[in-house]
Amino acid sequence: MCADHSKTVIATSDAPAAIGPYSQAIRYGDTLYASGQIPLDPATGAMVPGGITEQTERVMRNVEAVLQAAGMDFGNVVKTTVFLRSMSDFAAMNAVYATRFAAEGMIPPARSTVAVAQLPKDALVEVEIVARG
């Protein structure tokens, strides 16, 4: 297997470390592909206490840390995928999500939101992003 020198690993201790054979994010050219973030506290590795609001806030902080490690911010995000354990959490998740993507003049990214049977560590929410820099 030969290394692909056009890919750059993006990693930060300000977001949870990968818990398997994957990277927090990969930059390929001017595009950042970030792995899904769940509501783990990067300092402890533990799930944050609380419900969907608290978990979504932690997820968005983790996403922000990965973006910052790549020299980007939420304005660079062009696509998100949100995974919810229950669609009944959509409104509460969306309220937190909007705080990152509803700034004046910001064009919100494209988004898919899907309900799933289960997420890693029984999280209520997971968010993955694609960003351009």
Secondary structure as the mmCIF struct_conf table of DSSP 4:
data_model
#
loop_
_struct_conf.conf_type_id
_struct_conf.id
_struct_conf.beg_label_comp_id
_struct_conf.beg_label_asym_id
_struct_conf.beg_label_seq_id
_struct_conf.end_label_comp_id
_struct_conf.end_label_asym_id
_struct_conf.end_label_seq_id
TURN_TY1_P TURN_TY1_P1 HIS A 5 SER A 6
STRN STRN1 LYS A 7 ILE A 10
TURN_TY1_P TURN_TY1_P2 SER A 13 ASP A 14
BEND BEND1 ALA A 15 ALA A 15
HELX_LH_PP_P HELX_LH_PP_P1 PRO A 16 ALA A 18
BEND BEND2 ILE A 19 TYR A 22
BEND BEND3 GLN A 24 GLN A 24
STRN STRN2 ALA A 25 TYR A 28
TURN_TY1_P TURN_TY1_P3 GLY A 29 ASP A 30
STRN STRN3 THR A 31 GLN A 37
BEND BEND4 PRO A 39 PRO A 39
STRN STRN4 LEU A 40 LEU A 40
TURN_TY1_P TURN_TY1_P4 PRO A 42 THR A 44
HELX_LH_PP_P HELX_LH_PP_P2 ALA A 46 ALA A 46
STRN STRN5 MET A 47 MET A 47
HELX_LH_PP_P HELX_LH_PP_P3 VAL A 48 VAL A 48
BEND BEND5 PRO A 49 GLY A 51
HELX_RH_AL_P HELX_RH_AL_P1 ILE A 52 ALA A 69
TURN_TY1_P TURN_TY1_P5 ALA A 70 GLY A 71
HELX_RH_3T_P HELX_RH_3T_P1 PHE A 74 ASN A 76
STRN STRN6 VAL A 77 LEU A 84
BEND BEND6 ARG A 85 ARG A 85
HELX_RH_3T_P HELX_RH_3T_P2 MET A 87 ASP A 89
HELX_RH_AL_P HELX_RH_AL_P2 PHE A 90 PHE A 101
BEND BEND7 ALA A 103 ALA A 103
TURN_TY1_P TURN_TY1_P6 GLU A 104 GLY A 105
HELX_LH_PP_P HELX_LH_PP_P4 PRO A 108 PRO A 109
STRN STRN7 ALA A 110 ALA A 115
BEND BEND8 ALA A 117 ALA A 117
HELX_RH_3T_P HELX_RH_3T_P3 PRO A 120 ASP A 122
BEND BEND9 LEU A 124 LEU A 124
STRN STRN8 VAL A 125 ARG A 132
#
